[in-house]
Amino acid sequence: MGTIKDEAKVYKAKASVKNISELSSVDTDLALFEDAEAEFPYKYIEVNGERYKIPASVLASLKAILEENANLKKFKVKKSGEGMDSKYTVIPLS
């Protein structure tokens, strides 16, 4: 067993995950993945090799939009607030 110092020297951060609201638009046909082994499991998409987390509230809003417009191809997400107070607004684009 090593010391904290030894461990810190070789520490590598796990892959960082961005938020879907950082994308200017999202295609509804992108593949959805799930990281079930994370400390807090989450769903995400991959764009240009980067992971973008999709909060459950975004999926719920998108479901309601798709019930009215099944042909929706693209949307974007606006985020307001921080941490547990984050709110997401799904905006249909085309």
ROSE-4610 file (N, C-alpha, C; in Angstrom, 1 decimal, always signed):
// ROSE-4610
residu = [M/M/M/G/G/G/T/T/T/I/I/I/K/K/K/D/D/D/E/E/E/A/A/A/K/K/K/V/V/V/Y/Y/Y/K/K/K/A/A/A/K/K/K/A/A/A/S/S/S/V/V/V/K/K/K/N/N/N/I/I/I/S/S/S/E/E/E/L/L/L/S/S/S/S/S/S/V/V/V/D/D/D/T/T/T/D/D/D/L/L/L/A/A/A/L/L/L/F/F/F/E/E/E/D/D/D/A/A/A/E/E/E/A/A/A/E/E/E/F/F/F/P/P/P/Y/Y/Y/K/K/K/Y/Y/Y/I/I/I/E/E/E/V/V/V/N/N/N/G/G/G/E/E/E/R/R/R/Y/Y/Y/K/K/K/I/I/I/P/P/P/A/A/A/S/S/S/V/V/V/L/L/L/A/A/A/S/S/S/L/L/L/K/K/K/A/A/A/I/I/I/L/L/L/E/E/E/E/E/E/N/N/N/A/A/A/N/N/N/L/L/L/K/K/K/K/K/K/F/F/F/K/K/K/V/V/V/K/K/K/K/K/K/S/S/S/G/G/G/E/E/E/G/G/G/M/M/M/D/D/D/S/S/S/K/K/K/Y/Y/Y/T/T/T/V/V/V/I/I/I/P/P/P/L/L/L/S/S/S]
num = [1/1/1/2/2/2/3/3/3/4/4/4/5/5/5/6/6/6/7/7/7/8/8/8/9/9/9/10/10/10/11/11/11/12/12/12/13/13/13/14/14/14/15/15/15/16/16/16/17/17/17/18/18/18/19/19/19/20/20/20/21/21/21/22/22/22/23/23/23/24/24/24/25/25/25/26/26/26/27/27/27/28/28/28/29/29/29/30/30/30/31/31/31/32/32/32/33/33/33/34/34/34/35/35/35/36/36/36/37/37/37/38/38/38/39/39/39/40/40/40/41/41/41/42/42/42/43/43/43/44/44/44/45/45/45/46/46/46/47/47/47/48/48/48/49/49/49/50/50/50/51/51/51/52/52/52/53/53/53/54/54/54/55/55/55/56/56/56/57/57/57/58/58/58/59/59/59/60/60/60/61/61/61/62/62/62/63/63/63/64/64/64/65/65/65/66/66/66/67/67/67/68/68/68/69/69/69/70/70/70/71/71/71/72/72/72/73/73/73/74/74/74/75/75/75/76/76/76/77/77/77/78/78/78/79/79/79/80/80/80/81/81/81/82/82/82/83/83/83/84/84/84/85/85/85/86/86/86/87/87/87/88/88/88/89/89/89/90/90/90/91/91/91/92/92/92/93/93/93/94/94/94]
x = [+0.9/+0.0/+0.9/+0.6/+1.4/+0.9/+1.5/+1.1/+0.1/-0.5/-1.4/-0.6/+0.6/+1.5/+1.8/+2.1/+2.4/+1.2/+0.0/-1.2/-1.5/-1.3/-1.6/-0.7/+0.5/+1.4/+1.0/+0.4/+0.0/-1.5/-2.2/-3.7/-4.0/-5.0/-5.5/-7.0/-7.5/-9.0/-9.7/-10.9/-11.8/-12.2/-12.7/-13.2/-14.2/-13.9/-14.8/-16.1/-17.2/-18.5/-19.0/-19.3/-19.9/-21.4/-22.1/-23.6/-24.1/-25.3/-25.9/-26.2/-26.4/-26.7/-25.5/-24.3/-23.1/-23.1/-24.0/-24.1/-25.0/-24.7/-25.6/-26.8/-26.8/-27.9/-27.6/-28.7/-28.6/-29.5/-29.0/-29.8/-30.5/-31.8/-32.6/-32.3/-31.5/-31.2/-29.8/-29.2/-27.9/-28.1/-27.1/-27.2/-27.1/-27.8/-27.9/-27.2/-26.2/-25.5/-25.8/-25.4/-25.6/-24.3/-23.9/-22.7/-23.3/-23.6/-24.3/-23.2/-22.0/-20.9/-20.4/-20.9/-20.5/-21.0/-20.4/-20.9/-22.4/-22.8/-24.1/-24.4/-25.1/-25.3/-26.0/-25.6/-26.2/-26.3/-27.1/-27.2/-26.5/-25.9/-25.1/-25.1/-24.7/-24.5/-23.0/-22.5/-21.1/-21.1/-20.4/-20.2/-18.7/-18.1/-16.7/-15.8/-16.2/-15.4/-15.6/-16.5/-16.8/-18.1/-18.2/-19.5/-20.3/-21.6/-22.5/-23.6/-23.7/-24.8/-26.1/-27.1/-28.5/-29.3/-29.7/-30.5/-31.9/-32.4/-33.7/-34.8/-34.7/-35.7/-35.7/-34.6/-34.5/-35.2/-34.9/-35.6/-37.1/-37.6/-39.0/-39.6/-39.0/-39.4/-39.4/-38.4/-38.3/-39.4/-39.7/-40.8/-42.1/-42.4/-43.6/-43.6/-42.5/-42.4/-42.6/-42.0/-42.1/-43.5/-44.3/-45.7/-46.5/-46.1/-46.7/-46.1/-44.8/-44.1/-43.1/-43.6/-42.8/-41.7/-41.8/-40.7/-39.6/-39.5/-38.5/-37.1/-36.2/-34.9/-33.8/-34.0/-32.9/-33.6/-32.8/-33.3/-32.0/-32.2/-31.2/-31.7/-30.8/-31.1/-30.5/-31.3/-30.8/-30.8/-29.7/-29.6/-29.6/-30.3/-30.3/-30.1/-29.4/-29.1/-27.9/-27.5/-26.3/-26.6/-25.8/-25.9/-27.3/-27.8/-29.1/-30.2/-29.9/-31.0/-31.0/-30.3/-30.3/-31.7/-32.1/-33.3/-32.9/-33.6/-33.3/-34.6/-34.4/-35.5/-35.1/-35.9/-35.7/-36.4/-35.6/-36.1/-36.0/-37.2/-37.2/-36.7/-35.8/-35.2/-35.8/-35.9/-36.4/-36.8]
y = [-1.2/+0.0/+1.2/+2.1/+3.4/+4.5/+5.6/+6.8/+7.6/+8.6/+9.5/+10.2/+10.6/+11.3/+10.5/+9.2/+8.3/+8.2/+8.0/+7.8/+9.1/+10.2/+11.5/+11.7/+11.2/+11.4/+10.6/+9.5/+8.7/+8.8/+9.6/+9.7/+10.2/+9.6/+10.1/+10.2/+11.4/+11.6/+10.7/+10.3/+9.5/+10.5/+9.9/+10.7/+11.7/+13.0/+14.0/+14.0/+14.3/+14.3/+15.7/+16.1/+17.4/+17.3/+18.4/+18.5/+18.7/+18.1/+18.2/+19.7/+20.5/+22.0/+22.7/+22.1/+22.7/+22.5/+21.7/+21.5/+22.5/+23.0/+24.0/+23.3/+22.1/+21.3/+19.8/+19.0/+17.6/+16.9/+15.9/+15.1/+14.0/+13.9/+12.9/+11.5/+11.2/+9.9/+9.4/+10.2/+9.8/+8.6/+7.8/+6.6/+7.1/+6.5/+6.8/+5.7/+6.0/+5.0/+5.3/+4.3/+4.4/+3.9/+4.7/+4.3/+3.9/+2.6/+2.0/+1.8/+1.8/+1.5/+2.8/+4.0/+5.2/+5.3/+6.1/+6.3/+6.7/+7.6/+8.0/+7.7/+6.5/+6.1/+7.2/+7.3/+8.4/+7.9/+8.6/+8.3/+9.5/+9.1/+10.1/+9.8/+10.8/+10.6/+10.9/+10.5/+10.8/+11.6/+12.8/+13.7/+14.0/+13.7/+13.9/+13.3/+12.1/+11.4/+11.9/+12.9/+13.5/+12.9/+12.7/+12.3/+13.5/+13.5/+14.6/+13.9/+14.2/+13.7/+14.2/+13.4/+13.7/+13.5/+14.6/+14.5/+13.8/+13.2/+12.5/+13.5/+14.7/+15.7/+16.1/+16.1/+16.4/+15.3/+14.0/+12.9/+13.0/+13.4/+13.6/+14.7/+15.8/+16.9/+16.5/+15.9/+15.5/+14.5/+13.6/+12.6/+13.4/+14.4/+15.2/+15.9/+16.4/+17.1/+16.1/+14.9/+13.9/+13.4/+13.4/+13.0/+13.9/+15.2/+16.2/+16.3/+16.0/+16.1/+15.0/+13.9/+12.6/+12.8/+13.8/+14.0/+14.9/+15.3/+16.2/+15.6/+16.3/+15.8/+16.4/+17.7/+18.4/+19.2/+19.3/+20.1/+20.7/+21.6/+22.1/+22.2/+22.3/+22.3/+23.5/+24.3/+25.4/+25.1/+25.4/+25.1/+26.4/+26.4/+27.5/+26.9/+27.7/+27.2/+26.4/+26.0/+25.2/+24.0/+23.0/+21.8/+21.2/+21.0/+20.4/+21.4/+22.6/+23.6/+23.8/+23.0/+23.1/+22.7/+23.5/+23.3/+23.3/+22.5/+22.3/+22.6/+23.3/+23.6/+23.0/+22.2/+21.6/+22.4/+22.8/+23.7/+22.9/+22.6/+22.0/+22.9/+22.3/+23.1/+22.8/+21.5/+21.1/+19.7]
z = [+0.0/+0.0/+0.0/-0.9/-1.0/-0.2/-0.3/+0.5/-0.4/+0.2/-0.5/-1.5/-1.2/-2.1/-3.4/-3.1/-4.3/-5.2/-4.5/-5.3/-6.1/-5.5/-6.2/-7.4/-7.3/-8.4/-9.7/-9.5/-10.6/-10.9/-10.2/-10.4/-11.8/-12.4/-13.7/-13.5/-13.8/-13.7/-14.7/-14.3/-15.2/-16.3/-17.4/-18.5/-18.0/-18.4/-18.0/-18.9/-18.3/-19.0/-19.1/-20.3/-20.5/-20.4/-20.5/-20.4/-21.8/-22.1/-23.4/-23.7/-22.7/-23.0/-23.6/-23.6/-24.2/-25.7/-26.3/-27.7/-28.3/-29.5/-30.2/-30.8/-31.1/-31.5/-31.3/-31.2/-31.0/-32.0/-32.6/-33.6/-32.8/-33.0/-32.3/-32.6/-33.7/-34.0/-33.5/-32.6/-32.0/-31.1/-31.1/-30.1/-28.7/-27.8/-26.4/-25.6/-24.7/-24.0/-22.5/-21.7/-20.2/-19.5/-18.6/-17.7/-16.4/-16.3/-15.2/-14.0/-14.4/-13.4/-12.7/-13.1/-12.5/-11.1/-10.2/-8.9/-8.9/-9.8/-10.1/-11.5/-11.8/-13.2/-14.0/-15.3/-16.1/-17.6/-18.4/-19.8/-20.5/-21.7/-22.4/-23.9/-24.7/-26.1/-26.3/-27.4/-27.8/-29.1/-29.0/-30.1/-30.3/-31.4/-31.6/-30.5/-30.0/-29.0/-27.6/-27.4/-26.1/-25.6/-24.3/-23.7/-23.2/-23.5/-23.1/-22.3/-21.0/-20.1/-20.5/-20.5/-20.7/-19.5/-18.8/-17.6/-17.9/-16.9/-17.1/-17.5/-16.9/-17.2/-18.7/-19.3/-20.8/-21.6/-21.2/-21.9/-21.7/-20.5/-20.3/-21.1/-21.2/-22.0/-23.5/-24.0/-25.4/-25.7/-24.8/-25.0/-25.3/-24.5/-24.7/-26.0/-26.4/-27.7/-28.9/-28.7/-29.8/-29.9/-28.8/-28.9/-29.8/-29.9/-30.7/-32.1/-32.2/-33.4/-33.6/-34.1/-34.2/-35.2/-36.1/-37.1/-36.7/-35.4/-34.9/-35.2/-35.8/-36.1/-35.2/-34.9/-34.1/-32.9/-31.9/-30.7/-30.0/-29.2/-28.3/-26.9/-25.9/-24.5/-23.9/-23.2/-22.4/-20.9/-20.3/-18.8/-18.0/-16.9/-16.0/-14.6/-13.8/-12.4/-12.4/-11.2/-11.0/-10.0/-10.2/-9.3/-9.2/-8.0/-7.8/-8.2/-8.4/-8.8/-10.3/-11.1/-12.6/-13.1/-14.1/-14.8/-16.3/-17.1/-18.5/-19.3/-20.4/-21.3/-22.7/-23.2/-24.5/-25.6/-26.6/-27.6/-29.0/-29.6/-30.9/-31.9/-32.8/-33.9/-35.3/-35.6/-36.9/-36.9]
